Amino acid sequence: MGIEDAMPANALHLLLSHDDDGSAYLEGGLPTDAAAEHEERPEARPGPTHLWDEGDDPDDLTAQRWGVIVPEGKTGDRLLELARPLLEARRAAQGGHEIKVFRAPSRLDMAGAARWRKEVFDRGADLAIDLPRYQLLLGDLDQVPFALQQVQQSDGFVGRLAFPDERGYEAYIHKILAAERAAARDAPPHATFYTVHDGTAATAATYRALVRPGLDLVRQRLDAGHFPASTLEERGRVDAPSPDELVEVASRPDPGVLFSVSHGAGAPREGWKSSADQRARQGAMRFGREGTFAASDLGERPFVPDGIWFMVACYGGGTPDRSAYRHWLERLQKLGHYGGEAEEVLKALPRHAPPFIASLPRAALASPKGPLAFLGHIDLAWTYSFEERDAGTPIARPARFMSVVRSLVRGDRVGLAFRELVRFFEQANTELTSLYDQEASGGRRDEVRLGHLWMLRQDLSGYILLGDPAVRLHVKRPSKAAPAATPAPTAANVLGFGPAPQAPAPVPAQAPAPAPMAQVEPAALPMELERLEEAFGHMLVGERGHKEIAKEYGIELGELRKLFDRYKKGGRGSLGHG
């Protein structure tokens, strides 16, 4: 029996270890009832407002638009100048429409960010046709606050670039534009799942509840043709985890997705020597006693070149100015619960220091041989985001993360893929809010369920996308057409017009004769009527964007929509082919 099978299933685990000796914080985890000790309602975060036309293709920049959010003042001016080549490329990609630029203050809490959205980003005075759904934040967390990114990604596709010097911005932008100019690869991308098996309860629990069932899930979908990867690879030696193995795995020249699980580096037992030391190492991948993989270890070697890296670890994406878990941990300490575990984790939390994006993803994104985008956690990363406990029995939810990976290997833009994870946050947030409202109306307070949902919400809210949300793996995208075994939907089927009869059906003698229809001259259609009806059927089902359908069927988008509108009103007869 391996450690993944032997670990108890009733503990809260934390993916954080000391940077000096690699030992885990909360080695034994916390009992699940610790979650019920949360004492306050989380800070309100606005839910999705659906500003954009959900009927348009979410991958289409012309329909969804792309914009930037920068710091106020000269810093924002300079960042815009550095990003000019990217702004010009995105303007061309969205049909020449203007790139909208928004300015944000450096300090905003969640309420302030929601107010900024209403007063600056969308004042509600016009339709959202020109409002960018793809939004790139330029600047570190102390320049454009994380709360703003959280609010904007409630219904937008939001990413961030934050480098310590100008060369990082220039190198990243040059890399992604070069990747987009290159010919798309014919082979589908690969997906690699790497786990640091360091013998700790946290990585064992993550493997048991996320990686192993996640791999089983995507293998089934791969066999069924629903997970368009060329290969699925599981890596990570159980006997001797090593950074060298990670480097070897991540050096493949063809683009793909790396999904990694490890502890993130936290403060040494004696604390960080300096803030510079903390910024350089916090959130780096820990390999137990075998060392660390930090920004300084990247060098010039390839590391997920032109791919996408999804890292599950504490502080892997960065460190906030105030942890979302501070109040809860302070309450555990005050109540004297769980020995010194809560106090130990409290020591690892940020205290009165500026927030920052982690050095490892910054270095990887700035590398010409590095990834196009990075997904990681900004705070303490617990095992809650993929294992729900509010129903009593732990339930693994690997699909939350595997749906992101599936979207990435399919060639969706990374902002759209990341939206899959945000969607689950919104569900948890809605359920939690409903319980608080029920209590306020005189209902019974369910401490345990509230606690579990609170932990789930906080854990999911900490994930962040670094990189331009419009990038994607540069591979040929699989066709979204229906499988051959399933007849393609036709508008005649959906609207109930039925196929055109071969001969007029006899009219019963007692029935009144139908009123004569106005004769419509047969229109010169751009394709056979049956094929056109097939395109209409896809439009009615709504699973694909109109622009994509028009491209597949070789017809101008405007003409397709015009014919579609006529067809909805009168079927084949409206096209002169009754």
N, C-alpha and C positions, 0 to 999 in steps of 0.2 A: 504493500500500500504506500503510495507516494504521499508527500507532505500536503499536496493539494487536496487529497481525499481525507486526510486525517485531521485537518484543521476544523475546529468547532465553527458552526454556522451561525452562532448567536452573538457575535462581537462586531463592534464598529472598528474598522481598520483604517489606518492613515498611511499614505505612501510618502513618508518623510523619514530621513535618517540623518545622523550626525555626520558632518563633513570630515571629521578627523578620523574616527575609527570605523565608520560605516554602520554602526549599530542603529537599530530602528528606534524612533520615538514610538511610544505606546506599543512595545513589543507584544504584549498580550492583548492589545485592543481594549475597548471599553464595552461593558454590557450594553445591550440594546436599549435598556430602560434609561440609559443616560440621556438619550435624545428627548425624553419627556421633561427634562429639567430646563428646556429653553423657556425664557420668561417673557419675551416680548414679540409682538407681531413684527414681521420683517418690514423694512422700509418699502413703502409703496413703489411699485414700478409699473408704468402704464403698459397695458396689454396691446396687442396688435390693433391698429386702427384701419388697416386695409385701405391705405390711401391709393394704392395702385390698381390698375385694371388686372384682375386675376385671370382674365381670359386671354391675355397676351402671353407669348412665350417668355418664361422667366429668364431664359438664357440670352434673349435678344436685347442688346444694348440700345437699339433704336427705340424699342418699346419701353424699356425699363429705365434707361438713362443712367449715367455715371457722373458722380461729382466728388468733391473733396471738402474736408473739414480741417481747418488749420488753426494754429494759435493766433491770437490777436497780436497786432504790432509787427515789428520788423522781423521777428522770428518766423512768423507765418509768411511774410513776403519772401524771405530767403528760401523757405521750404517750397513755396510755389515755383520759384525760379529753378530750383534743383529738379523739380518734378515736371518741368515744361515738356520734355520729350514724351512723357507718359500722357500728359493732358492732351497733347496734339494727336497722339495715336488713338486715344479714347474718343476724342471728338470725331475723328474720321470714322471710327467703328460705329458711332451712333448717328451716322448720316449727316455729319457736319453741324449738328445741333450744339449750341453753346454748352460748355462745361460750367456748371454752377459751383461757386466757391462760397463756403460758409466759414465764419470766424467764431471761435469759441473761447470763453475765458478758461483760465488754467485750473480754477477750483469750482467744482459743482458737486453737490450731493445728488441723490436720486431725484428729489423734488425739484432742485434747481435745474437738473438736466431735462426733466419733463417740461418745465416752464420754458427753457431755451428752445425746445422743439416747437412749442406752440407760438413763441414770439419771434423766432428767427428762421427756423427750418421750414415750417409750414404754418402760415398764418390763416389758412382756410379761406383765402380770398379768391382762389381760382381752382380749377380742376388740377389734378396732380400729373397732368400730361408731361410737363417739363421737370417735374421733381425727381431727382435721382434716387432710384432704389438701391443702386450700387454706390456705396459711399466708402471712400478711403480717408482715414484719419492720418494726418501727418504729424508726428511728434510723440514724445514719450508720455508716460502717464501723468507726469507733473506739468505737462504742457497742454494736453487735451485729456481731460479726466476719463477714467474708466467708466464712471457712471454714465457719461454721455454715450459711450459705445454700447453699454448695456441697454439704454433706452432706445437708441436708434436701431439696434438689431432685433427689437421686438417684432418688426415687420419689414425691416430692410436687410440688405445683404452688405454687411459691414466688415471691413478689415482695417488694419493699422500697419504703418511703417514707422519704426523708431530706431534710429541708429545714433551712436555716440559722435559720429563725425559725418561730414558731407560726402566722403567717399563711399560710405555705406549706401546712401540713397542713390548715388550715381551708378554704383555697381549693380544694385538690385534692378533698377529700371532698365539698364542696358541688357541684363540677363533675360528678363521676361520678354522684352521686345524682340530680342534675337530669337528666343524660343518660338515666338508667335510668327516670325518671318520664315522660319525653317519649314520644310515640308513635313506634314504630319506623318507619323509612323503608321505603317500598315498593321503591325501586330498590336493586339490589345495590351494595355499596361499590366504589370504584375502587382500582386499585393503580398507584402511580407509582414508577418506578425512576430514580433520579437519580445520575449519576456525575460527579464533578469530573474532567474530562479536563485535567489540569495538565501533561501532557507527561512525567511521571515514570514510571519502570519499574514502580513498585508499583501505581499506579492502572491502568496499561495491562494489567498481568498480571491484576489483579482483574477488569477488564472482560472480558478474553479468557477467563478460566476460570470466572467466576461470573455476571456480569451478562448477557453476550451469550448464552451457552448456556442460562442460566436463563430469559431472555425467550423464547427459542425453545421451551423446554419448556412454559412456562405458556401460550403462545399455542396450541400444539397441544392442550393440555388444555382451554383455553377453547373452542376450536372443537368439541371433543368433549363439552362440557357438564360437565367435571370440575373446572373452576376458576371458581367462581361470582362473578366480578367483572363490573361493568358495563362498565368500560374498562380497558385496559392502556396505560400511557403511558411512553415512554422519553424522559427529558430530560437535559440537560447539554450545553451547547455545546462542541464540540470546539475551536473556534478561540479562544474567549474566555470561560473559566469565570468566573462572577460570582455573588457572594452575592445580588445583586438577582434573578437568575433563580430561585434556590432559594426566595426569599421569595415570589415570584409563583406558583411551582409549589405551594408548601405552603399557600397562602391559600384554596384551594378550600373553599367552605362545607359541602359534603357530606362525610360521614365516609368515610375510606378508609385505606389503608396507604401510607406513604412508606418506601421502601427506598433508603437513600443510601450511597454509597461515596466516601470521601475520605481524605486524610491527617488524622490528629488532630494538634492543636497540641502540640508538645513544647517543651522548654526552648530559649530563644534560645541563640545561640552563646556568649554571655557568661554564661549561666545566668539563672535567675529573680531578679528584684530582691528579692523577698520571698516568704514562704509564702503571703501573701494574694494576691499577683500570680499565683502558680502555681495556687492554688485557683480563681481567677476565670477562667483562660484555658486551663489544660491540658485537652486532649481536645476543644477546640472544632474546628469544621470549618475546614480550611485550603483556600484556593482558589489555591494557588501564590503568585505575586507579586501577585495581585489582592486579597489580604487574607484576613480571617478572618470567620467567622460565629460569634460568641460569645454568651454569655448576655446581655450588655449590648446586643446588637443586636436582641433580640426585641421590646422595647417592649410596646405593647399591641395589636400587629397579630395577626390570626389566623395560627396556624402549626399545621397538621395538626389543626384543631379537631375534637374528639370522635373523633379517629382514633388510629392507632397508628404509631409511628415506630421503624423498625429501622435503626440506624446502624452501619455497618462502618467502623471507624477505631480507631487506637490511643488508649487512654485515653478513648474516647467515653463510657463508662459511669462511669468513675472511675479512681482510682489506688490500688493496694494499698500496704501498708507495706513489702512486699518482693516484687519481681518473681519470677515462677516461672522466669524465664530467667537470673537473676543468676549462678548457679553455672556454667551453660553458657558464658555470655559471658566470665566471669572465666577459665574454662579456655582459651577461644580466645585471650584476651589473654596468658595465662601461656605458652602454647605458641608464641606469636609468629605465629599464623596470620592470614592475610587482612589484613595491614597494620594500619591504624589503625581499620578499620571497627568491630571489636568494642569498642575503647576508646571510640569516639564514641557508640555506643549505651549503653554502661555509664554515661556521663555523664548520660544522659537518664533513668536509673532512679531510683526513690525511694530516699532514704538517711535512715534514722533519723527519719522524720517520720510523723505520724499519717496513716492512709489516709483517703480521702474520696471521696464521690460527686461526679461532675463537675457544674460549675455550669450548663452548657447544658441537659442533660435536666432538672435540678431546676427551672430557670426555666420551661422548656416545660410541665412537669407542673403547676406552680403557676399558670400562666396560665389564666384562665377561657376563653380562646380557643385553648387548647393541646390536646395529645393526652391520651388516657386512660391510655396506657402507653408505655413506651420499652424497647427492647432494644438493648444495646450491650456493649462490651468493657471489662473492668476493667484490662487489662494491655497489653503489646505485642500488637498484632493483626497476625499474619503471614498469608501467602497459603496456609498449610497447611490451614486448616479447610475449604477447598473444593477443594483440589487434592492428591490423594494421590500419594506417590512411593515407597512401600515396595515396590511391585512392579517398580520399575525405570523404566518409562515413566510420565511424569506423566499422571494421569487426573483430569479435571475432575469434581467432585461437586456441581454446583449444586443438585441436588434436596434436599440437606440444608437449605438456606436457603429454597428455594422451597416446601418442604412446610410450613414455618412460615407463610409468606405465605398459602398456600392455606387453612390452618386459620383464619387470622385473617379473611380475606375471607368465609369460610364462616359466620362468626359464632360460632366456638368461643370459650370463655373464653381470655384471653391466657395464663394459666398452663398450660392444656392445649396451646395452640399452641407455647409455648416448650419444652414437653416433647419435641417433635420433635427439637430440637437437642440436648437432654440425652441423648436416646436414642443418638445417634451418638457422643457422648463415651463412653458406657458400652461401646459396641462396641469403640472404640479401646482403652479401658482394659482390657477383658477380654483382647483380643489381646496387648497389651503385657505384661500380667501372665503370660499363658501362656508367652510367650517367656522371661521371667525365670525362671519355674519350670522350663522345659525346660533352661535353662542350669544351674540349681542341681542338676538331676538328672544332670548330666554331658554334656548336649547341647552342640552347637557354638554359640558366641556369634556371632550375625549382627549385627555392628556397624551396618551400613548400615540394615537393616530396623528394628532397635531404635531407631536415631536418628530415622528418619522417623516411626515410630509415636509416639515420645516427643514430637516437635514437634507432631504432630496432636493428641495428647491434651492437651498444654498449651494449645494455641491454642483448642480447643473448650471447655476448662474455664474460660476467662476470660469467657465471656458471662454477662450478668446481666439479669434482668428488674426494671425499676423501675416501680412502680405496683401497685395491687391485682390479684392474679392472677385474681380473679373477674370483672373487667370484660371486656366484649366490645364489638365494634362494634354499635351499636344499630340494626340493620337486620333486616328479616324474613329468617329463616333459610330456606335452600332445603330442600325436602323431601328426605329421604334414602331415599324409596321407590325400589324397583328401576325401571329404565327400562321403558317400555311394551313394547319389543321383547323383553325378557327376562321370562319368566313368573316371578311372585313365588313364592318357595319356600313350600311348604306342609308342615305337619308330617307329613301322610300320605306325601309324597315322601321326606322326610328319614328318617323312622322306618321306612319300608318297609311301611306299612299298605296303601297303594294306595287308589285311589278306591273308593267304595262300589259294589258290583256292582248292575246293574239287575235281575238275576234270579239266583237261586241257581245256582251252577255244578253240573253233574251230578257225582255222586260215583261213581267207578269201582266196578264190582260187587265187585271183590276187596278194596276198601278197607273197613276197619271203620267203622261209623257213628260220626261224631264225638259226643263227649259233649255233652249238651244244656247250653247256657249259661244262666246265671241271667238271667231277664228283668229288664231295667231300664226303668223307666218313662221315656218321653221327657222329658228335662229342658227347661224353658223357657230357651232360650239367649238371650243378650243381642243376638245378631245371627245372620244366616244362618250355617249350619255351615261352608260353604266359605270365607266371609270370616274366620271365627274360626280355621280351619285356616291361613289365610294369615298371620294374626298369630302363631300358634304357630310357623310356619316361620321368621319373622324372629327369634323368641326362640331357636330352635335354632341358627340360623346364627351368632348372637352378634355381629353387626356393630353393633347398636344397643342402647341401654338399654331395659329393660323399661318404665320410666316413659314414655319417648318413644313406644314402641309402643302402650301403653295409651291415651295421649292421642290418637294418630292414629286409633285404631279406636273411640274413644268408649266406653271401658269402664273401670271402676274397677280400679286396679292389683291390689288384693287379690283381686278376683273373677277377673281374668285369670290370675293365678298359680295360683289354686285349680283352675280349669278345666284349665290347662296340666298341672298335676301329675297330674290324673285321666287326661288324654288320653295322657300318656307311658306310663302303666301299661297302658292297654287300648284305645287308639284310639277310634274313633267309638262303639263299643259302650259304653264307660265313661261316655259322655254320654247314653246312651239313644237313640242314632241309628245303630245298627249296620246 
